[in-house]
Amino acid sequence: MKIEFIERFFNKEKQQNPVVSLTWDFHQSYPRVTLSNAFNKQAYNLLFLIKIEYLTQLKSILQSQCPEVSVEVYRKTQEKKGSDSSIFQLNLLDDFGGFVVHLITNDHSIVDAILDAHLSPPEPMISFPDINPDEYGSLQGDIDFWFTWLWTPYWEFLTQDERAKLKLTSSWREFIEFRTEQV
């Protein structure tokens, strides 16, 4: 299931002709906003993790912008198809103690609304309750994916003060700081 989710994230088969010039005015943000290669950089690409309690807020944001889309936890892509040149693809996966969200859209207002919501991922102790971070050297598998694609963008977005205020155990704080000081 995760492999299919990741394959969709890196899917390069869907190509569309460029029709719109996107406004690229996102600064360092969480979620990180990039341009989708799957749509010839004609759509925004967001991959992020949210706490369980933020799912209702995310649904509200998405349904206010796209009322025809059912925002549910799916293992497959939800697409909005319209006669205009709009692009909307959503994958929502329950994992890592929260929800992994992969959104591709060319609607700037959706991206703005998500960024303005200040959604955050669950703490590492919630994402990996049975892991002792002191026992990890190199990262592989789920923890590597989580750390590289979901946690590090969040950590890099935070100020030093915000990082200090996170309720992390000393082991998890050391785990994160050791791996991000080389980034």
N, C-alpha and C positions, 0 to 999 in steps of 0.2 A: 504494500500500500504506500509506504513512504517512497519507494523507488518510483512508482508511478507519479506521485506528487512532485518529486524532484525532476523527473523527466518532463513534466508539463512546465516546470519553472524554466527549464533550459530549452524547451521546444523551439526549434528554429524553422520548422516546416511551414508554419502559417505566415505567409507574406502578403502584405497588401500594398497597393500603390500609395505613395505619399499623397495625402490630400490636404493635410492641415499642418501648419507650422505651430508646434507647441511652444507655449511660453515656459521658459525654463528659469523660474525665479525661486527655486527651493534652495535654501541654504542647508547647512548641516541640520538634519532633522531626524526624528524618529517618529514613524518609520522612515527609513532611507528611501528616497525616491530616485529611481533611475529610469532610463528610457528602455522600452521593450524592444529587444532585437527581433522577437517573433512578429512584430508589427512594423518593421522597418523604422524603428524609433519614432513612430507616430502615436505612441501611447505611453503613459506612465506605468511603471512597474513597481509594485510595493510588495515586499515579503517581510512579514513581522509576526511576532508572538504577543498575544495579549492575555492578561489575567482572565479567569473565568468570569469574574464580576463585570468585566467590560463588554461582554458579548451583547447584552441588551443595548448598550449605548452604540456599539458598532452597527447592529441591525437597524437601529433608529436612523443613524446617519445614512446608511446605504438605501434604506427604503424611502427616506424622504427625498433622496436624489433620483432613485430608480424604483418607483412604486410597483412596477410590473415584475420585479425580480424577487423571487422567494429566497430570503437569506436564512439558510439552514446549514447545519453541519453536513457537508457532502464529501464524498471521496472522489467525486468527479466534478468537472468544471460546470459552473452555472454561467450561461451567456445570455446577454440581452442582445437581441437582434432587432434592429430597427431599419427603416428605409433610409435614414440619414447615414452619415458616416461615423456614428457613435460606436465606440468600442467599450465593452464591459465584460470581463471574465473574472469570476470569483471562485477560489478554492478555499474551503474552510475545513480544517482538520483538527480534531481534538487530540492533542498530544502535548507532551512536555509540561503537564500540569496546567494547561491553558488551551488556547486555540491558535493554531498557525493559520495566518491569513495570507493568501497570495491574491493580489488584485492587479489586474491590468485594465486601465481605462484611459481614455483621452479626455475625460471630463475633469477639468482643473478644479471645479468646485467640490467634487467628491474628495479629491486629494487634500484640498484646503481644509475641508471639514474634518477629515481624519487627523490631519496634523494638529488642528486646533483642539481636538479632543484630549490630547496628551495621554494617549493610551500607553500602557507600559506592560512589560512581560512579568510573569511570576518570578520570584526570587529563585536562584539556583537550587536552594534546598527543597523547593516545591517541585521544580522540574525534575530533579533527581534525588528523591528522598532517601534512596538506599545507597547512595554513592558517598564515599569518603574522599573528598578532593585531595587529601594528602597522599593518596595511593596512586595518583595519576601522573604519568610522565607525558608520553605523547598521546594525542587524542585521535580516536578512530570512531567510526560508526555514528550512532545517535548523538553522543556528546560532542563530537567534532562538528557535526551539522548544526547542532544547537548553538555551540559557542561561536562558530564562524559566521553563520548566516542570521542568527536570531539575537544572541546576547551581545556580541561585540558592537554591532551598529548602535544598540541602545546605550551601552557603556560609553562609547565614543561621543555620543550626543550629550551626555551629562556633564555638568560642570564639576569641578573638584568638590565643591560644597555639596552638591547633589549626590555625588558618589559616596561621600563620607556619611550622609544621612541614610543611605540604604541599610536596611536591616539584614546585613550579611554576617555569617559567622566569620571568625578570623581565618579559618581554613579556606572558606570560599573566597574571601577577599584576597588572600594571598594567591590563590589559584588564578583568579582573574587578573590581578595586577601583574603577576609574573608573565602571563601570556600576552597581555596587551601593551606592556612597556616596549615590546619588540615590534609592535605593529606600526 
